[in-house]
């Protein structure tokens, strides 16, 4: 089995669950075994389930997804996070901590970050970003 190559941002996962932008097709093209998410994304997705109008149905969808995808521990990115947050702070260009942890997880693990939020992550060094969304 090949090592994952793509780290899916939370917004990509939400689009997948909602059946938008052919995300399922994109994941199938690159292979599920080449995709992963950060533990931080798991936390954000679980929070989303708690806040939604139909938590039971969405919890079922999320559980099936989490059984299928590789989850990367955020501990792999702690040093990278500290380095990048200090750099961004000095430059006056802070990024939300959860987003920064997700991006640093991609960077620290040599993964391509898949997101629909390219502008937000342009500030982060040593990060390759792609957008699978075609509008």
N, C-alpha and C positions, 0 to 999 in steps of 0.2 A: 504494500500500500504506500502511495506517495505521500509525502508531507504536504499539509495544507499550504496553499499559495495565496489565498484570498481571505482577508478578515472582513466580514460583513458588518457594516455599521448598523446601529439600531434602526435607522429609518429604512434601510434596505430590507430588514427582517419584517418590519411593519408592512411594507409594500408587498412582500411575499405573502403574508397572512391575508391581506386584503385582495390578493389576486391581481395586483396592478403591475403595469409596465413589464410584463412577461419575465418577472424575476425568477420564477420557477424554471422557465425555459433556459435562462442564462445559467442558473446553477446546474441544471442538467447538462448543458453544453460543456462547462468546465469540470463537472463532476463534483458530487457532494463531498467526496473524500478530499477535494482540493479547497474546500471552504471551511471556515471556522468562525467563531465569535469569541469575544472577550467575556470574562465573568461579569464585567461591568455592564455589558449589553444584556446579559441574563437578568441582572438586577433591574435595569430600566424596563425590560419587557415584562417582568413580574409586577412591577409598579403599574405599568399600563393596564395589565389584566385587573388589578385591584381597583382601578379608577374607571373601568369601562362599564357600559350599561348591561353587558351580559358576561359577567366574569366566569361562569361555569363553562360556557361554550368556548370562550377564549383561553381558559386554562387548559382545556383539552387540546386545542390547537397548539398552544405553547409547549405542552408536555411532549406531544408527538414530535415537534420540531427539535426540542432539546435532546431527545433520544437519538436523533438522526445526525446531529451536527457535533463536531469537535468543539470543546470549550477550552479556551486558553486561560490559565490562571493569570490574574493581574499582577501577581508577585513577580512574574517574568519581566515586568516593565517598570518596577519601582525605581531603579537607578536612572533609567532613561527618562521617566516622568520627572524626577527631581531636577535633572540636568535641563530638560526642556522648559519646565515651569520657571526656573530661575532665569533662563535666557529670555523667555517671553515677558517676565515681570520687568526685567531691566529695560526691555524695549518698549514697555507700556502697551503690550499687545496680548494681554491674557486671554486664555481660552477656558471655557467651563471645565472644571476638574474631571467630570465624567468623560467628556469628549476628549480631553487631553489624555486620560488614562487609556481610552480605546485606541487613540492614534499611536500612543507610545507602545502599546501592546503590539500593534502591527509593525512598527519600526523595530522594536527590540527583537522581534521574531522573524525579521526579514519577510514580512507579508505585505502584499498589496492591499491597501485599504479601499474597500468598495463603499462609496457613500454618494448621497445626493447633495452633500453639503461641501462641495469642493472649495469654495471661497473661504469657509471657516477653517479648513485644515491647511490652507496654503501657508499659513504662518509657522507651521511645524516643520522643522528641518529633518532631514533623513527619512522622509516619508513619501512613499509612492502612492498616489491617489488616482483611482479611476471611478467613473460614474457609469453605471449600467442603465441609467434612466434616459429614455429618449422621449422627449415631449414634443 
